[in-house]
């Protein structure tokens, strides 16, 4: 079986994580990397001994199995159209696009070119999600009575993610950067849902992104959802996705911790003994005609539409 090949557009912090995942996979390799930031491109290519493309056109001419888009959201649609026109499969960062209109362009381009699409939602490949999913499937939580998301961020942008766009109202903000992971997670576990009301707060400076959001939603089966986000506050960073059942409640805390609580008892951390396939495994399997889970652009567009509602 030949190796699955990747070319990467964008070598930022998250792009570097993807590079490390690909390099660690025995059945995958990187054939080209490109970034408009030449200093960063040289730094990354030297650090990992990667072949550099002098332009996007040169990168596409390497004919990889997947082209990864790790650039600011406003560039996702035009890049996807160009990649799809070259007949290449697309792996995109979240959010899918700058807005739903661009997301529709991406879905259309991929469908017309008949190429595969996938999105980088790391929670989908995490042990904590698969453990939570198993508990839901076994109905050990009892009846699910509420789903909640709480994101508290003392700093936005986060200290490790400083770039020119992440704090802007045009492209950045935690609703675009953090909420997609959990909105997609909710859809994956509980199906479609509708946002019924929300309040989003913004600073006086119209160039800066949101500082807070509260929202109510409900799944098609009637489970209430509470969404809550706040930045620029005096506490440590805390992210909690909570599923409340009549028998147990389970929480994914700070991305990688799973906690379970029962009536009148303190929460206990659960260490999953599951090692699910990774995103790179999934991309490799897709190329080789094997069944594997990826988040498609169509699903990314649904998430994009919820994001847009919250940003109004």
N, C-alpha and C positions, 0 to 999 in steps of 0.2 A: 504494500500500500504506500503510495507516494505521500509526501508531506503536504499538508495544507498550508498555502502561502498567504501572507498578509502584507499589505502596504499600509503605512500609517500617514495620515495628514494631521499634523498637530502633535507636538511633543511636550505638552505642558505636564503638570503634576499627575493628572489622571491618565494622560497618554503614556507617561512613563510607567505607570502601574500596568497598563495593558502590555507594554513592551516586556516587562518582567514576566508576566503570565505566559506570553507566547514563547519567550526564550526558555522558560521552564518546562514547556510541553514537548515531549519526545517526538510528537508527530506533526509539529508545526514549525514554521520558520518565517522570518521577516525578510522580504526581498527588496524593500525600499522604504525610506522615510523622507518626509518633506515638511518643512515649516517655514513660514514667511520670516520668522525671527531667526536669522542666520546664526546669531551667536548661540542661541539655545539649540539649534539644529546641530551645530558643530560640537557642542558640549555633549549632547546625547549620543550622537553617532560615534564620537571618540570613546565615551564611557562604555558603550555596549558593542563597539566594533560593527556598526550597521552600515549598509550601503545607502548613500544619500542620493536623492533625486534633485536635480537643479531646478526643476519646475514641476507643476502638477501634471503637465502633459507627459513628461519623461516618466513620472511615477506610474501613470496609467499604462504606459507602454511596457511595463514589466509584467502585465497581465496576471496579477495575483488572483487567488480565489476570493479573497475578501479585501475591501478597502475600508479602513477604519477612519471615521471622521471624528476628530477630537478638537474641534475649533469652536469659536463662539457661535451661539445659536443662529444668529442672523445669516451665517454662511452655509448652514446645513442644506437648505433647499437648492441653491445653485450648484453646490458641490455634488449633491445626490443626483441631480439631473445630468451632470457631466459624467459621473461615474456610471450611471445606468446606461447612458448613450454609448458607453464603451463596452457594455455587456458584462459588467463586473458586479458581484454581490457586495452589499453595503452593510457595514456594522457601524452604527451611529451612537454617539453619546446622547444622553438625555439632557434637557428635554428634546423632543423630536426636532423642533424648529423654533424660530422666533415667535411665530403665532400660528393659529390654526390654518390660515390661508396658505402659508408656506408648507405646513404639514400636508395639506391636500396635494400640493405640487409634488411632494416627495413620494407619497403613496401612488400617485398617478404615474410618475416617471418610472418607478420600479415595476409597476404592473404592466405598463406598456412594453418595457424592455424584457419582461419575464425573468427578472433577477431576484435572488433571495435577499431578504432583509432581516436584520437583527438589531437589537438595542442593548446597550450596556446598562443593565439593571442588576448590579451584583447581589442584591438581596435575594433574587430569584434562585441563586445558586449557592445559598448559604446553608450551613447545617441547621441554624436556628429556625429558618423558615420551614425546612422540611420536617423538623421535629414538631413545630406548631401545626403544620398541615396534617401530620399523622394523628395528632391529638384531636383535631377537628373531625377528621374522617372517622375516628373511633368513637366520637361523640362523648369523650370523657369530660368535656367542659360542661355538659348539659345543654340546655337551650341557650343560644347566644342572644344576649339582651342588649348589648351595646358594643360599639367599636370606637376607640378614641385614639387620636394622634396629638401628641404634645411635643413641640419643638421649642426649646429655650436656648437662645444663642447670645452669649455676652458680646461677641464680636461678629459683625458682618461688614466686609468679608472676613472669613475666618483667617487666622494668622498664617496658616499654611497655604492659603489660596488667594494670594494677592495678584491681581491682574487688572488691566485697564477697564474691563467691562463687567466684572462680577458684582460690583456694587451699584450699577446704573439701573435706572428705571426701564431703559430701552431693552436690555438683554439679561440683566442680572437679578439678584434677589433670592431669598431662600424659598419662595414659592416656586420659582423655576428650577432651583438647584436641588432642594431637599424634598419638597413635597412630591415630585414625580415618583420617587422610589416607593413612597408609601401609598399613593393613589393607585399605582399599578399593583402593589401588593394587595390592597383591598379588593381590586377588581379580580385578581387571580384567585383569591380565597373565597370571595362572597358574591362575585358577579357584578353586574351593572348597578350603578347607584345614581341618585339625583341630588344635586346641591339645591336646597330650598331657600337658604338665606345665608348671608355672610356680611362681615364688615372688615374692610382692609384699610389700614392706616398708613399714611405716607408723610415724610418730612416736608417742611416748607420748600426746600430746595427741590425743584421739579426734575432735576437730573438724577436724583438719588432714588434707590429702590425702596420698597415697602419696609416698614418697621414692625408691623403686626397684622395678624389676621385671625378672626374667629369665624367658624362656619358650622352650619348644621346640614346634614344630608341624611338619606335613607336608602337602603338597598331595596331592590325590587321585591325581596321577601319580607320587607318591613323592619329590618334591623336599623336602629338609629345610629348615626355617625356624628361624632364631634371632632372638628379640626381646630387646632389651636397653635399659633406660632407667634413668637415674640423675639425681637433682637435688641441689642444695645441695653442689656439689663445686668444688674449686679448679682450674678450668680454664675456657677460653672455651667458649661454646655451640657445640655441634657436632652436626649431624644427618646421618646417612649411611644411605641405602638402597642395598644392594649386591646385585648379581646376579653370581654366579660361574659362568663357563662353562669348558669344557676348553680353549678357544682364547683367550678374552678374559674380563675382568671389567669391569663397568660400574657406576658409582656416581653416584647423585644426591646431591649434597652441599649441605647448607644450602638446600634447596628449589629452587634455580635453577641450580646448577652441575652439569654432566655431565662425568664423567671416565672415561677408558677406559685399561685397562692390559693389556699382553700379557706373556707369559712372560719373566721376567728383565729387564723394562724398567720404567722409572718411569712412573707414571700421567701421562697427558696430558689437559688439558682440551679438551673438544669444544665448539665454538660452533655450536649448531643453526641451520640455515638454513630451518627450518620455522616458519611462523606459523599455528598452528591456530586454529580458531574459539574464541571466548571463551564463558564461561558465559552472558553476556548475549546473544551471538549465538544460542546454543542455545535460550534461552528465547524469543527472537524467532521463530526458525524453527519451534519447536513450535506457537506460536500461529497461525502461518500455514500449518500443515499440511505443513511440510517435514521431511524426515528429519534428525534431529540427535541428538547424544548427550547425555543427562542421566542423572544418578544418581538413581534412583527411591527412594521411601520403602522399598520392599521390599528393595532392596539396602542401604539405610541401616540397616534392621532387622538384617540379617545382621551388619553391622559392630558394631551395638549389642550383639549377643549375644556376640561375641568380646570386646568391651570388658568386659562384665559378668563373663565368665570370669576375665579378668586382674585384676579388682578384688577378687575373693574372697580 
